[in-house]
Amino acid sequence: MTSNNLTGAVIEVAKKLSCDMDRLTFFTPSHVYNPLQYAWAGQQQYLEKYAGKTGRVVLVGMNPGPWGMAQTGVPFGEIGYVRDWLGIEAVIGQPSIEPHAKYPVQGFACRRSEGSGKRFWGWAKDRFDTPDRFFAHFFVWNYCPLLFIGDNRNLIPDKLSADESKPVMDTCS
């Protein structure tokens, strides 16, 4: 498979996953954001730049953080690293629901830091120097593309009820 074909295939998988996740219903979280919908411009840039190589290790995050992928569309999406090191910046829309007051989506204007993204991309930059060198060996993806907010905090998928988490896991797998 050529790089362009692989990139196109990964983009189609991301679009299908996004649509499939939108069909699920939740009652544990008060808010569910799907960055593959409203932050697609950032995700698409990420996939077009970095998804088209084979023979790499895939590093998998659990799901988006409120100050990372939820703002940029990029896994572990610490804004400074996404914009300045990965070379991605896009206009980011809004979730299909009213955002949680504590977790607004401000896109690349967000001033909050994504701690895990800062550590992850900081390590990648320190170790590999350039994104091309890093992505020659690795690709980064989130297992679940949804951000769950409940009880005024970020929830990981295993904090959902069994009736909610099984369809999430089945869809993501």
ABEGO torsion letter per residue (X at the ends): XBAAAAAAAAAAAAAAAAAAAAABBBAABABBBBAAAAAAAAAAAAAAAAAABBGBBBBBBABBBAABAAAAGBBGABAAAAAAAAGBBBBBBBBABBBBAABBBAEAABABBBAAAAAAAAAAAAAAGBAAAAAAABBBBBABABBBBBGGBBBBAAABBAAAAAAAAAAAX
